[in-house]
Amino acid sequence: MLEPTMFDHNKSLEDLGEAGHFPPAFFGLVQDLPLFQELDRAQIETLARYMRAYVAREETLLFREGDFGDFVLLVVEGIIQVIKYGDNGEQQTLALLERGRTLGEMSMVDGKPRSATCIALHDSVFLVLTNWGLHALAREQPQIANRLLFNLAKELSQRLRQTTDKLVGLLGV
Amino acid sequence: MLEPTMFDHNKSLEDLGEAGHFPPAFFGLVQDLPLFQELDRAQIETLARYMRAYVAREETLLFREGDFGDFVLLVVEGIIQVIKYGDNGEQQTLALLERGRTLGEMSMVDGKPRSATCIALHDSVFLVLTNWGLHALAREQPQIANRLLFNLAKELSQRLRQTTDKLVGLLGV
């Protein structure tokens, strides 16, 4: 059901395999995350069959601004730093994403390059859903895919509100 | 299938009724809009049964920042001005949305108040989908709802990329 392991160029990442094979304790770890909102246990277990889990050691580069990549990451544990580099190489931290936040969803839905660089600041655990996995889910489990897409749109809305507020603040409206 | 007419407090808006009752020419007007991407004619006609169409005369207020409202508008014709007001009443135009763009999707998915004020600058035609309509669609036509939600997430991603770019530009990264 899942495509081959991603990230295999990256030795600081450990592939824990298909998230659907996890022991029941795994459910307790993810059931309250916003991306799974209004999905019941059976639905989350079904959804997990379309995702893989990874552990990233601290300072692991997950992806670079400008990279192509069509997967979304859901942070289960740890902290992910979102960075933009200026023309002079100076770096600015745009966000620190903790448990429950997602990253990479823009490239997953629009197919455009990554808008920022993401690094695991500490040892982190996350789930990965690819565009391919999402399409398989939509075909085979459309109700679950609907809820997931709705929750993803909610996350994007939240980020858009926050970013617009910062922009409006700077513009002095 | 549709809830009662919205906007009935607003005399500058004309309710054209359920979009699914429109003549075939209507299809030609909307088939190339991004929100309907990868939906075929039959699917767009089905989807239209969950939407209403409206005409707004120029200078019609569609909604105010802070309003509650759970519907998304798809601009078919015309121009919609998106405005933020400062504490001193000064107004700043955040965007001018033309044919094909959507507005109001954030409140539709997260249930929070409108983030900006929207006004039809010229006579405009638009389609409206409410959260209620989206949920009915998800229940009765999950494959079409999946595609619509995917396209909506794509629109939100595009807006988030644009807003982040403006913010990063102002921050001088």
Interface residues (C-beta under 8 A of the other chain):
Chain A: K84 Y85 G86 E90 Q92 L94 E105 M106 V109 D110 K112 S115 L134 A138 P142 Q143 A145 N146 L149 F150 L152 A153 K154 L156 S157 Q158 R159 L160 R161 T163 T164 K166 L167 V168 L170 L171 G172 V173
Chain B: K84 Y85 G86 E90 Q92 L94 E105 M106 V109 D110 K112 S115 L134 A138 P142 Q143 A145 N146 L149 F150 L152 A153 K154 L156 S157 Q158 R159 L160 R161 T163 T164 K166 L167 V168 L170 L171 G172 V173
